């Protein structure tokens, strides 16, 4: 996602893909990457993959764990996938949306500006090799490219689901108003700190200027979230968080 600074986002780091089929015994003790491997295997199967998806899982997870990442990590990937569990009923093709989540920041260098395009190209190559059908492969690539703007067209339910899941971090952890479950008031601060760490090479004043510009653009949008769930649960806390960060920066 490109909601960080004005600095750009992409490089030619060719993402690979990771293992996909590790057996899970107890969810309470399972390593996060093991859960992601299992999830990738299930998603690839649902997409009709004709080849063993395990090597692709390993390469993807290796890409998401590259050392230059502080926010765009496997934790972010897992969070987007968890948000999609909630938003999947909104999407016309939840499997394509989930594949797009896996690839949307698979290529990521904070000092480059073509991460989304390279990630989409990676998806096109990898999914074709896996044997995923051309129509679904093209839809995945389109969705990855959509994360440049996070501005899906009206009625683009796949795009709305992916973009809302990617931007949900802006709401921090507001809890669940339906159940009364408390949120984590420090979640947004941790996100903002991770973004700053990814751009550690940018001097403070330049970072503040670029980040403030991004925050203003987001706050100027008529709606940050397009799905009914996102609008109801994430819009208000996200706007509060963005406004508070902007005030602190300026």
C-alpha positions in Angstrom: 0.0 0.0 0.0 1.2 3.5 -0.7 -0.1 5.5 2.2 3.2 6.3 3.8 5.3 9.1 2.4 5.8 10.8 -0.8 8.9 8.8 -1.3 8.1 6.1 -3.7 7.9 2.4 -3.3 9.4 -0.1 -5.6 12.5 -1.8 -6.8 13.5 -4.7 -8.9 13.7 -7.1 -5.9 12.1 -10.1 -7.5 9.8 -11.7 -5.0 9.8 -15.5 -4.9 7.1 -17.5 -3.2 7.0 -19.7 -0.1 6.2 -23.2 0.9 2.5 -23.6 1.3 1.5 -26.8 2.9 2.9 -27.2 6.4 0.8 -29.3 8.7 -0.7 -27.5 11.7 -1.3 -29.2 15.0 -2.4 -26.5 17.5 -3.3 -23.0 16.4 -2.1 -21.7 19.8 1.5 -22.9 19.1 1.7 -22.6 15.3 4.3 -20.2 14.0 2.7 -17.3 12.0 4.6 -18.4 8.8 3.2 -21.9 9.2 -0.3 -20.5 9.2 0.5 -18.4 6.2 1.9 -21.5 4.3 -1.3 -23.4 5.0 -3.4 -20.5 3.9 -1.4 -20.1 0.7 -1.9 -23.7 -0.1 -5.6 -23.5 0.4 -5.9 -20.4 -1.7 -3.8 -21.7 -4.5 -6.0 -24.9 -4.6 -9.2 -22.8 -4.6 -7.7 -20.8 -7.6 -7.2 -24.1 -9.5 -3.4 -24.2 -9.4 -2.1 -27.1 -11.4 1.4 -27.1 -10.0 2.7 -27.6 -6.5 2.2 -24.2 -4.8 4.7 -24.9 -2.0 7.8 -23.4 -3.6 5.9 -20.2 -4.5 4.8 -19.9 -0.9 8.4 -20.0 0.3 9.6 -17.4 -2.2 6.7 -15.1 -1.3 7.3 -15.4 2.4 11.0 -14.8 1.9 10.2 -11.6 -0.1 7.8 -10.4 2.7 10.6 -10.9 5.2 13.3 -8.9 3.5 15.5 -6.8 5.8 14.5 -3.4 4.4 10.9 -3.9 5.6 9.6 -2.6 8.8 5.9 -2.2 8.0 5.5 -4.2 4.8 6.2 -7.4 6.6 4.6 -10.8 6.9 2.7 -9.3 9.9 1.1 -6.8 7.4 0.3 -9.6 5.0 -1.3 -11.7 7.8 -3.3 -8.6 8.9 -4.6 -7.9 5.4 -5.7 -11.6 5.1 -7.4 -11.5 8.4 -9.3 -8.3 7.3 -10.3 -10.2 4.1 -11.9 -12.9 6.2 -14.4 -10.3 7.3 -14.7 -8.6 3.9 -14.8 -11.7 1.6 -18.6 -11.8 1.4 -18.4 -8.4 -0.3 -16.1 -9.6 -3.1 -17.2 -11.1 -6.4 -14.1 -13.3 -6.4 -12.7 -13.7 -2.9 -10.0 -16.1 -4.2 -8.7 -13.5 -6.6 -8.7 -10.8 -3.9 -6.8 -13.1 -1.5 -4.2 -13.9 -4.2 -3.9 -10.1 -4.8 -3.2 -9.6 -1.0 -0.3 -12.1 -1.2 1.2 -10.3 -4.2 0.3 -6.6 -3.5 3.6 -5.7 -1.7 5.6 -8.8 -2.7 8.1 -6.5 -4.4 8.9 -3.6 -2.0 11.8 -1.2 -1.7 11.0 2.1 0.1 13.3 4.1 -2.1 11.6 3.1 -5.4 8.2 4.0 -6.9 7.3 1.0 -9.0 6.6 -1.6 -6.4 3.0 -2.2 -7.3 3.8 -2.6 -11.0 6.6 -5.1 -10.3 4.4 -6.9 -7.8 1.7 -7.2 -10.4 4.1 -8.5 -13.0 5.4 -11.0 -10.5 1.8 -12.2 -10.0 1.3 -12.6 -13.7 4.3 -14.7 -14.1 3.9 -16.8 -10.9 0.2 -17.5 -11.3 0.6 -18.5 -15.0 3.3 -20.9 -14.0 1.0 -22.3 -11.3 -1.6 -23.0 -13.8 -4.2 -20.4 -12.5 -6.5 -19.4 -15.3 -5.7 -16.3 -17.4 -8.9 -14.5 -16.4 -8.3 -14.8 -12.7 -4.5 -14.1 -13.2 -5.4 -10.9 -15.0 -7.8 -9.9 -12.2 -5.2 -10.5 -9.6 -2.7 -8.3 -11.4 -5.4 -5.6 -11.9 -6.1 -5.6 -8.2 -2.4 -5.3 -7.3 -2.1 -2.3 -9.5 -5.1 -0.8 -7.9 -3.2 -0.5 -4.6 -1.3 2.4 -6.2 -4.4 4.6 -5.7 -6.7 2.6 -3.5 -9.5 4.1 -5.6 -11.7 1.4 -6.9 -14.5 2.3 -9.3 -18.1 2.1 -8.1 -19.2 -1.5 -8.2 -15.7 -2.9 -8.2 -16.4 -5.2 -5.2 -13.1 -7.0 -5.5 -11.2 -3.8 -5.5 -13.2 -2.4 -2.6 -12.5 -5.5 -0.5 -8.7 -5.4 -1.2 -8.3 -1.7 -0.7 -10.3 -1.6 2.5 -8.3 -4.6 3.9 -5.1 -2.8 3.0 -6.1 0.5 4.5 -7.7 -0.9 7.6 -4.4 -0.3 9.5 -5.3 3.4 9.5 -8.1 2.6 11.9 -5.6 1.1 14.3 -7.3 -1.5 16.5 -10.6 0.1 17.4 -12.1 -3.1 18.9 -15.4 -4.5 18.0 -18.4 -2.2 18.7 -20.7 -5.1 18.2 -19.3 -7.2 21.0 -17.8 -4.4 23.1 -14.3 -6.0 22.7 -11.7 -3.3 23.6 -9.2 -2.2 21.0 -5.5 -1.4 21.3 -4.9 2.3 21.5 -1.2 1.9 20.6 -1.8 0.0 17.4 -1.8 3.1 15.1 1.3 4.5 16.8 3.1 1.3 16.2 2.1 1.4 12.5 3.3 5.0 12.1 6.6 4.2 13.8 7.1 1.2 11.5 6.5 3.5 8.5 9.0 5.9 9.7 11.5 3.1 10.3 11.1 2.0 6.6 12.0 5.5 5.6 14.9 5.9 8.0 17.1 7.1 5.1 14.8 10.2 4.6 15.8 13.2 6.8 13.2 14.2 9.4 12.0 17.4 7.7 11.6 15.8 4.3 9.7 12.9 5.9 7.4 15.2 7.8 6.6 17.1 4.6 6.0 14.0 2.5 4.0 12.2 5.2 1.9 15.2 5.9 1.0 15.5 2.2 -0.1 11.9 2.2 -2.2 12.3 5.3 -3.9 15.4 3.8 -4.7 13.5 0.6 -6.3 10.7 2.6 -8.3 13.1 4.8 -9.5 14.9 1.7 -11.1 11.7 0.2 -14.8 11.6 0.5 -14.5 8.1 1.9 -11.5 6.0 2.9 -13.5 2.8 2.9 -15.9 1.5 0.3 -17.3 -1.7 1.8 -20.2 -1.4 4.2 -18.2 -3.0 7.0 -15.2 -0.7 6.4 -17.4 2.3 6.3 -19.2 1.3 9.5 -16.2 0.1 11.6 -13.0 1.8 10.3 -13.9 5.1 8.7 -14.3 7.2 11.9 -11.3 5.8 13.9 -9.1 6.1 10.8 -9.9 9.7 10.3 -9.2 10.4 14.0 -5.9 8.7 13.7 -4.9 10.5 10.5 -5.9 13.9 11.9 -4.0 13.3 15.1 -0.8 12.2 13.3 -1.1 15.2 10.9 -1.4 17.6 13.9 1.6 16.0 15.5 3.7 16.4 12.3 2.7 20.0 11.7 
